[in-house]
């Protein structure tokens, strides 16, 4: 069963647009948007399982240069 999540990303100052474009190219990322507020980028991702999602976040999203921290909200009610 597939799992989806929103990942809120804080970036280094002035790098949000560049990081959003870079993350949008990663397979599994459905969308990446630069936003206002306490986080700089919001992404929507899909993975095959929670463990795959965790590995994806650490090895792809958090490993992106300029990403300072992330907050992941797993979707529990999808239509």
C-alpha positions as CSV (number, residue, x, y, z in Angstrom):
1,X,0.0,0.0,0.0
2,X,1.4,3.4,-1.0
3,X,1.9,6.2,1.6
4,X,1.8,9.9,0.9
5,X,3.2,12.8,3.0
6,X,3.7,16.5,3.0
7,X,7.2,17.5,3.9
8,X,7.8,21.0,5.2
9,X,11.3,22.2,4.6
10,X,13.4,25.0,6.1
11,X,16.2,26.2,3.9
12,X,19.2,28.4,4.2
13,X,18.4,32.1,3.5
14,X,17.8,32.9,-0.2
15,X,17.9,29.3,-1.4
16,X,14.2,28.3,-1.2
17,X,13.4,28.6,-4.9
18,X,16.5,26.8,-6.0
19,X,15.9,24.0,-3.5
20,X,12.2,23.6,-4.5
21,X,13.2,23.2,-8.2
22,X,15.9,20.7,-7.3
23,X,13.6,18.6,-5.0
24,X,10.8,18.7,-7.6
25,X,13.1,16.6,-9.9
26,X,13.5,13.8,-7.4
27,X,11.5,10.7,-8.3
28,X,8.7,10.2,-5.8
29,X,8.2,14.0,-5.3
30,X,4.7,14.9,-6.7
31,X,5.1,18.6,-6.1
32,X,7.4,21.2,-4.5
33,X,6.3,24.7,-3.8
34,X,8.1,27.7,-2.3
35,X,5.8,29.2,0.4
36,X,5.6,31.9,3.1
37,X,5.6,31.2,6.8
38,X,7.9,29.3,9.1
39,X,8.9,26.8,6.4
40,X,10.3,27.8,3.0
41,X,9.3,24.8,0.8
42,X,6.4,22.4,1.0
43,X,6.6,19.1,-0.9
44,X,4.1,16.3,-1.5
45,X,5.6,12.9,-1.9
46,X,4.6,9.3,-2.3
47,X,6.4,6.1,-1.3
48,X,5.6,2.3,-1.2
49,X,5.8,2.1,2.6
50,X,6.7,4.1,5.8
51,X,10.2,2.7,5.9
52,X,10.8,3.7,2.2
53,X,9.4,7.1,3.0
54,X,11.8,7.5,6.0
55,X,14.8,6.4,3.9
56,X,13.7,8.8,1.1
57,X,13.4,11.8,3.5
58,X,16.9,11.2,5.0
59,X,18.8,10.2,1.8
60,X,17.1,12.5,-0.7
61,X,15.4,15.5,0.9
62,X,17.6,16.1,4.0
63,X,20.7,15.4,1.9
64,X,19.9,18.2,-0.5
65,X,22.4,21.1,0.1
66,X,20.7,24.0,1.8
67,X,18.1,22.0,3.6
68,X,18.3,22.8,7.3
69,X,15.4,20.8,8.7
70,X,12.2,19.0,7.7
71,X,8.9,18.3,9.3
72,X,6.9,15.4,7.8
73,X,3.1,15.0,8.0
74,X,1.8,11.6,6.7
75,X,-1.5,11.6,5.0
76,X,-4.0,9.4,6.8
77,X,-7.2,10.2,4.8
78,X,-6.8,10.1,1.1
79,X,-9.7,10.1,-1.4
